[in-house]
Amino acid sequence: MSEAYDDAVDAITGALRDADTAVALTGAGVSTASGIPSFRGEDGIWERRDPTDFHRRRLDADPEGFWRDRLELRAEFFGDVDPTPNAAHLALAELESRGHLDAVVTQNVDGLHDEAGSERVVELHGTNRRVRCDDCGNRLPADAAFERAADGDLPPRCACGGIYRPDVVLFGESLSDVAMSEAQRLARDSDVFLAVGSSLSVRPASLLPKIAADSEATLVVVNFEETPRDSAADHVIRADVTDVLPAVVDRL
């Protein structure tokens, strides 16, 4: 790695060491190393599939078709891979356990931050590890509902008669007010805000780094590609998050 890279990692490490409050925002780039494809960008899932098939209106109008397509999407999302946390997930969990990170706010729905051991995770878009009843709100593990759907139980229904739906934010739905409010508060209160593996191009999550910077937090962007928030960042590293985050942990 270059001297500039080492200097940036050292600066981030020092900022985290001195911070009272630090928060990480994670995007698809944190999970691709676990074999999970991204939804957007070149060769993303939405380049190959029609997002309107997974719109809230589709679930209401054609729940059987929605679930049939959702089964195909799940197979494409996971393929033959059993995703496990990678070095970036584990590094963030380690930063939290050492007291250098207060929370992870994630745009991802794969649940890998929880599996890695992160305790405070704000899931802006929900999680694909659960489904919930559209009527009574009952939740159960997604595997059980998808197994039923694969066996022809389309759409899978709750004991109350309501339809189960993925416990994620669908097209046509707003993010949870509770999750977004917590994320905004964390950004405002942070001394260090790490935006890692995110293109920072999708609102409202893309506003969180701005909120943090406007509150005079040290803003760090780690992403292979340029982002709209680079100009406001104190440190920008265009490198693999699975290299950068473990390097920060090693230097603390």
N, C-alpha and C positions, 0 to 999 in steps of 0.2 A: 504494500500500500504506500501511497505517497506521503510526504511530510505534511501536506495540507490535510490529508485524511487523519493522520495521527494527531495533529493539532486540534482538529475539530472534535475528535473523540475525547481528547483530554479536556477540552472546554466544556463539552456536554457533561462529562463525568464530574468536573468541578462544580458546575451549576446544580446538578442533582445532589451533590454532597452538601451544598450550602442551602438548598431549598427547604422551606418548611412544608410546602405542598407541591407535589408534582403529579401530572396527569398525562396519560398517553391516549391518543386517538389512533385507532388502527383501521386499516382498510384491507382490500383484497390482497395487496402485496405481502401481507403478513401470512396469509393462508396458502398462497400458491405453492410455497415450498413444501407444503404437506400434501400436494397433489390435487388440490381443489382448484378448479378453473375459475377465472374471474367472470363476472357477468358482463362487464363493459370492456371496451377497448378491442384491439385487434384479436380476432378469433375468440372473443368473449361469447358467452352463451346467448346474449341477446343479438349477436350477429347471425346466429344460426336458428334461433327460434323467435316466434312472434310474441312480444311481451303482452299483447292484448289477450292472448290465450289465458293469461294468469291475472287478468284484471278482476277487480271486485264485481263488476257487472257480469262477468262470465260466470263467476261462482253463483250469483243469484239466479241467472237465467238458465244456466246449463250445468248444474253441479256434477252430474255424471261425467260430462265431457271435460270439465275442469279437472276432476280427479284423474281421469284417464291420462290427460296431458301431464298432470303433476307427477304421475308415476313415471312417465318417460323422462321428465325433467330430473327427477331424483336419480334415475339410473344414469343419466348423462352427467349429473353433478358429481356423483361418487364413482361411477364406473366400477372397476374391479378393485378400487382403492379403499382401504379402511383407514381414513385419515387419522393421524395422530399429531399431537403438538410438535412443532419443530423448534429449532433453537431460539427463534424470536419469541414465541409464546413462553418458552421456559425462562428466557431472560427477563421478560416482563414480570413473571410470577416471582422470580428471584429478587428483582428490584423491590417488589412489594413486601416480600418477606423480610428483607433487610431494612425496611422502613424508608426507602428512597422513592417509593411510588405510592400514591394514595388510591388511584383508581385507573381502570382501563375503560375507556369509552370505545365501543366498537361498532363499525358499520357491517361487520360480518355476522352471519347467522349460523355458523357451523359449530358453535359451542366449544371450540378448542381452547379458549382462554380459561374457561372453567376447568376443563380436563387437565390443563397444564398446572393448575393450582392457584390461579388468580382468584382472590376472594371477593373483591369489589369490582364487578363488571357491569357496566351499563350497556345493554344491548339495544341500540337505537332502532334496529330493524327486526327485533324479535329473534327467535331461534327456530331452526328447522328440526330441532330435537324433540319438539313437542307439537301436538295439535290441540286445538281447543274447540269446544262446542260453540257454535255461532249463537245459540239461544241462551244456554244457562252458564256458559263460561267454563265448564268443567274441562280440565286438561288431562292428557295422558301421553305417555311416550309415543313419539311419532312412529316408531317401528311397528307398534301394534296396529295402528290405523292403516299404515301402508300395506301391511301383510293382509289385512282384511280386504283392502281395495284390490290388491293383486289377485286375491281369490274370487273377485267378482262382486264384492260388496261395495257397489258404487252408487251413491257416495256413502262412505262409512258414517253411521249415525250414533249419536249418544243415546243413553238409556232414556233421556227425556224426549227423544224424537228429533232433536236438532241435528244439524249437519256439522260434522267435524271439519275444521279447516286448518291449514298450516298456521302455526302460531308465529307468523311473520307478517310484516307490513306488505300488503298486496298493492299492486298498481291501483290507483284510485283511492287509496286510503292515506290518512295522515299518520305521521309518527306519533307514538304515544306522548301525550303532553307531560306525563310524569317523567318518562325517560329523557325527553328533550330538556325539560326544566332542570333536572339534575345535572345533565351534561353541561348546560349553560352555566349553572352555578359553579361547577367544578372548574370550568374554563376561566371564569371571572376570578376565582379565588386562587388560581394556581400561580406559583412562582416560576415553575418550568412547565411548558406544555410541549410534549413530544407528538408530532404528527408523523406517523410511520406507515409506509406501505399504502398510502392513499393518494389518489390523484387530486383530491380536494376540489373536485369539480361538481359534486352533487350536493345541492342544498337540501336541508338546512345544516347538515354535518359540516359542510365546507365553511360555514360561518364561525365554527368554534375556535379555530386558530386565530381568527381576527379578533374575536372577543377576548381571547387570552392576551394577544399582543396589545390591544387597546387598554388592557388592564396592567400593562407593563410587565407581563410575564416574559421570561426568556423563551422564545419560540424556536423550536428545532424541527426541521423538516428532513426526513430520511425517505427518499424515494428515487427510483431509477430515472423517472421522467420529471421534467419541469412541472411545477404546480402553480396555480394562481396566487399562492401565498408565499412563494419564495422571496419576493422582494421585501416582505415584512419580517422575514425570519432572521434571527440572530446567527443561526448556523444552518447550512444546507449541505447535506451529504447525499450525493448520487451514488448509492451503493446498495448492496443487498442487506436488507434488515436482519437477515440471519447471521450476517457478519458483524454489523455495527452494534446491535444490542448486546450480544455476548461480550464484545470487546469493552463496552461500557461497564458491564458487570465485572469483568476481570480487573478493571482499573480502579474500581471503588475500594 
